[in-house]
Amino acid sequence: MNEIYLSSAVLPVICSCGALTANEPFYHADRTLSFNVLVYVTEGCIYVTEEETDYELKAGDLFFLKSGLRHYGKYPCPRGTSWYYVHFALSGQEKLPHFEFNRPSQYEPLEYSAPLPKLSKISERSETARGLRELTARFSDGDKMSGWLLNSEFYALLSPLCFSGALSCPPTTADRVEEYLRAHCREGFSASLLERELHLSYKRLAAVFKAEKGVTMQRYHNCCRMEEAARLLRNTLMSVGEIAGELGFEDMLYFSRRFRAYYSQSPTSYRKSSLNPPIPKGIR
């Protein structure tokens, strides 16, 4: 419903992009735009209605709003909601049917189109999420050469989404462990809860995860917690003590030591330099 088609013959043109965090509850704006909108929620929830269809976008949801259609908010989005957005235009997308090849003459190139998924779940560690973060950073720096290449890089970021359903495979045991650890990054590591959730022994889970992901489950869980701490430092007004408590650390000083070991600086220093964050020493 209300799909956006990506064409092999047309580059998307970025109008603007960025990252936002709501300091207060808000309603999504009531508007009809002349361009499409990509929304990737990283925290909280966004309620938006496109035409007569209601959507509840939660953390990890990637969503597309189509140009020319009215969208608005019926319900308030909570304080602390964070998201990335890309405003982009496409032309000629109505000319080519879904996956139907078009060879009008021997002098014209092969062209086809495919729909972008309306709503999909994207891991924060996925190539798509990483690409959005890099795209946003490069758009904001205003470099002329970077700007020249942004549209083609955005096309490369969008293209795999068109085929994600056809190419997706059932998650492996290691993938399920990874998903569990990320979902429970605000809690302490628990071997017994892992066993109960995945119905396998901890010894088996540890061996499978290390073999496939190249890192122990405890270290991966620590990476998730520290990255969540960094996100909260960048995007919220919570104090260091509040963030430590939110992530299940009873001792703020112990949390600060763990954070410094991962990012090579204190939480306070990280917050001050969050526009140019250092490379973590966690997973290499």
matplotlib code that plots the C-alpha trace (Angstrom):
import matplotlib.pyplot as plt

x = [0.0, 1.4, 4.7, 7.6, 9.3, 13.1, 14.1, 17.4, 17.4, 16.8, 19.0, 17.1, 17.9, 18.4, 16.7, 17.8, 18.7, 19.6, 19.0, 16.5, 15.6, 12.4, 13.0, 9.2, 6.2, 5.0, 2.5, 3.7, 3.2, 0.1, 1.4, 1.5, 5.0, 6.4, 9.1, 9.4, 10.5, 12.6, 12.3, 14.5, 13.6, 16.4, 14.6, 11.0, 8.0, 6.5, 2.8, 2.0, -1.0, -0.6, -3.9, -6.2, -3.5, -2.1, 1.5, 3.3, 7.0, 9.2, 13.0, 14.6, 11.7, 12.6, 9.6, 8.8, 6.2, 5.2, 5.2, 1.8, 0.0, -1.2, 0.4, -0.1, -0.1, -3.1, -1.2, 1.7, 5.2, 7.0, 9.9, 13.3, 12.1, 15.1, 15.2, 17.1, 15.3, 16.0, 13.9, 14.4, 12.8, 12.4, 11.3, 9.9, 9.1, 5.6, 6.8, 8.2, 6.1, 7.4, 10.4, 9.2, 12.1, 11.8, 13.7, 12.0, 14.9, 18.4, 19.7, 17.9, 19.3, 17.8, 15.5, 13.5, 11.9, 11.1, 9.2, 10.8, 9.4, 6.9, 8.0, 10.9, 12.9, 16.6, 19.3, 21.3, 24.4, 23.2, 24.8, 21.7, 21.8, 25.5, 25.0, 22.3, 24.6, 27.4, 25.1, 23.8, 27.2, 28.5, 25.4, 26.0, 29.7, 28.9, 32.0, 31.5, 32.9, 30.9, 27.8, 28.5, 28.4, 25.6, 22.8, 24.6, 25.5, 21.9, 20.8, 23.3, 21.8, 18.2, 18.7, 19.2, 15.9, 14.0, 15.2, 15.5, 12.3, 13.3, 16.9, 16.2, 17.1, 15.8, 17.9, 20.6, 21.1, 23.9, 21.6, 18.9, 21.5, 22.6, 19.1, 18.5, 21.6, 20.8, 17.2, 18.5, 21.4, 19.9, 20.3, 23.2, 24.4, 22.5, 23.5, 20.4, 18.0, 19.7, 19.3, 15.6, 14.9, 16.7, 16.2, 19.8, 22.6, 24.9, 27.9, 26.3, 25.2, 28.7, 30.4, 28.0, 28.1, 31.9, 32.3, 29.9, 30.4, 34.1, 33.5, 32.2, 28.6, 29.8, 32.0, 29.3, 26.8, 29.2, 29.6, 25.8, 25.6, 28.4, 27.0, 23.6, 25.2, 26.9, 23.6, 21.9, 24.8, 24.4, 20.7, 19.2, 19.7, 20.0, 22.9, 25.7, 24.3, 20.8, 22.3, 24.3, 21.1, 19.2, 21.7, 21.6, 24.8, 24.5, 27.8, 28.2, 32.0, 32.2, 30.0, 32.4, 35.4, 33.8, 32.8, 36.4, 37.8, 35.6, 35.7, 39.1, 37.4, 34.9, 31.2, 31.3, 34.1, 32.3, 29.2, 31.2, 32.9, 29.9, 29.9, 33.2, 33.0, 36.1, 36.4, 35.5, 38.0, 35.3, 34.6, 37.3]
y = [0.0, 3.4, 1.9, 3.8, 2.3, 2.4, 2.5, 1.2, 4.3, 7.1, 8.1, 9.3, 13.0, 13.9, 17.1, 16.9, 14.4, 14.4, 12.9, 14.3, 13.6, 14.9, 16.8, 16.9, 14.8, 15.8, 15.0, 14.3, 17.2, 17.3, 17.8, 16.7, 16.8, 16.9, 14.5, 11.0, 10.5, 7.7, 7.4, 5.1, 5.1, 4.4, 5.1, 5.6, 5.5, 7.6, 7.5, 8.5, 8.1, 8.1, 8.7, 6.4, 3.9, 4.2, 3.2, 2.7, 2.9, 1.5, 1.4, -0.5, 0.3, 1.7, 3.3, 5.2, 8.0, 8.6, 12.0, 13.6, 11.8, 13.4, 12.2, 13.3, 12.2, 11.1, 10.2, 11.9, 10.6, 10.3, 12.4, 10.9, 9.5, 9.6, 9.0, 9.5, 10.9, 11.4, 13.6, 12.5, 12.8, 10.3, 10.9, 8.5, 5.8, 5.4, 4.5, 1.0, -1.9, -4.0, -6.2, -5.9, -5.4, -2.7, -2.8, -0.4, -0.6, -1.8, 1.6, 2.0, 0.5, -2.2, -0.7, -2.2, -1.1, -2.6, -1.5, -0.4, -2.2, 0.1, -1.0, -3.2, -4.0, -3.0, -3.9, -1.0, -2.9, -3.6, -2.1, -0.1, 1.6, 2.2, 3.7, 6.0, 7.3, 7.9, 9.5, 11.9, 12.8, 13.5, 15.5, 17.8, 18.4, 20.2, 18.8, 19.4, 16.0, 14.2, 15.9, 14.9, 11.3, 11.2, 10.4, 7.4, 6.2, 6.6, 4.5, 1.8, 1.9, 1.6, -1.1, -4.1, -3.2, -4.0, -7.6, -8.2, -10.2, -12.5, -13.0, -13.3, -16.5, -17.8, -16.5, -18.8, -19.7, -17.1, -14.5, -15.2, -14.9, -11.6, -10.3, -11.3, -9.7, -6.4, -6.5, -7.0, -4.6, -2.7, -5.7, -7.7, -10.7, -13.9, -17.3, -18.9, -16.5, -17.2, -20.9, -20.5, -18.2, -20.2, -23.7, -24.7, -25.2, -22.2, -24.2, -24.9, -21.3, -20.0, -22.3, -21.5, -17.8, -17.6, -19.7, -17.6, -14.1, -14.3, -12.9, -14.2, -13.5, -11.6, -9.3, -8.7, -7.9, -5.4, -3.8, -3.5, -1.9, 0.6, 1.6, 2.1, 4.2, 6.3, 6.7, 7.9, 10.3, 11.7, 11.9, 12.5, 14.8, 12.0, 12.3, 9.8, 8.3, 7.9, 6.2, 3.8, 2.9, 2.6, 0.0, -2.0, -0.8, -0.3, 1.5, 4.6, 4.6, 1.0, 2.0, 4.9, 2.6, 0.2, 3.0, 4.4, 1.0, 0.8, 4.4, 5.6, 8.5, 9.1, 9.4, 13.1, 13.7, 11.6, 13.6, 16.8, 15.4, 13.5, 15.4, 13.6, 10.3, 8.2, 4.7, 2.1, -0.5, -3.2, -5.4, -4.9]
z = [0.0, -1.0, -2.0, -3.4, -6.4, -6.9, -10.5, -12.0, -14.2, -11.7, -8.7, -5.6, -4.9, -1.3, -0.2, 3.4, 6.1, 9.8, 13.3, 15.8, 19.5, 21.1, 24.3, 24.9, 23.8, 20.4, 17.6, 14.1, 11.9, 9.6, 6.1, 2.5, 1.0, -2.5, -1.6, 0.0, 3.6, 5.1, 8.9, 11.0, 14.7, 17.2, 20.5, 21.6, 19.3, 16.5, 15.7, 12.2, 9.9, 6.2, 4.5, 6.5, 7.7, 11.2, 11.9, 15.3, 14.6, 17.4, 17.8, 14.9, 12.5, 9.0, 7.3, 4.1, 3.7, 0.1, -1.5, -2.3, 0.5, 3.7, 6.9, 10.4, 14.1, 16.0, 19.2, 21.1, 20.6, 23.9, 25.1, 24.2, 20.9, 18.5, 14.8, 11.5, 8.5, 4.8, 2.6, -1.0, -4.5, -7.3, -10.8, -13.4, -10.9, -12.3, -15.8, -15.0, -13.7, -10.8, -12.1, -15.7, -18.1, -20.6, -23.9, -26.3, -28.8, -29.1, -28.3, -24.9, -21.7, -19.7, -17.0, -14.1, -10.8, -7.5, -4.4, -1.2, 1.8, 3.5, 7.0, 8.0, 11.1, 10.9, 13.4, 14.8, 13.8, 10.2, 7.1, 6.5, 9.9, 9.6, 6.1, 7.4, 10.2, 7.8, 5.2, 7.9, 9.0, 5.5, 4.6, 7.6, 6.9, 3.6, 1.8, -2.0, -3.1, -0.4, -1.6, -5.2, -4.2, -1.7, -4.1, -5.5, -2.0, -0.9, -4.0, -3.0, 0.6, -0.6, -3.3, -1.0, 0.8, -2.4, -2.4, 1.4, 1.5, -1.3, -0.1, 3.7, 5.5, 8.8, 11.7, 13.0, 16.7, 16.9, 15.3, 17.9, 20.7, 19.2, 19.0, 22.6, 23.9, 22.1, 23.4, 27.0, 26.9, 29.8, 32.1, 33.5, 31.6, 32.6, 31.4, 33.0, 31.2, 27.9, 28.4, 29.3, 26.3, 23.6, 25.1, 24.7, 27.2, 27.9, 26.8, 23.4, 23.0, 23.9, 21.4, 18.5, 19.1, 19.4, 16.2, 14.1, 15.5, 16.5, 20.0, 23.3, 24.4, 27.5, 25.5, 22.9, 25.6, 27.1, 23.7, 23.4, 26.9, 26.2, 22.8, 24.4, 27.1, 24.4, 22.6, 25.8, 26.4, 22.9, 22.6, 26.1, 29.1, 31.6, 34.1, 34.1, 37.3, 35.7, 32.6, 34.8, 36.7, 33.4, 32.2, 35.4, 37.0, 40.8, 41.1, 38.9, 39.3, 38.1, 35.1, 34.3, 34.4, 32.0, 29.7, 29.8, 29.0, 25.9, 24.6, 26.0, 27.8, 30.6, 30.0, 30.7, 28.2, 25.6, 25.9, 25.3, 22.3, 20.9, 17.6, 16.8, 18.9, 19.2, 17.7, 20.5, 21.6, 21.9, 18.9, 16.1]

ax = plt.figure().add_subplot(projection="3d")
ax.plot(x, y, z, "-o")
ax.set_aspect("equal")
plt.show()
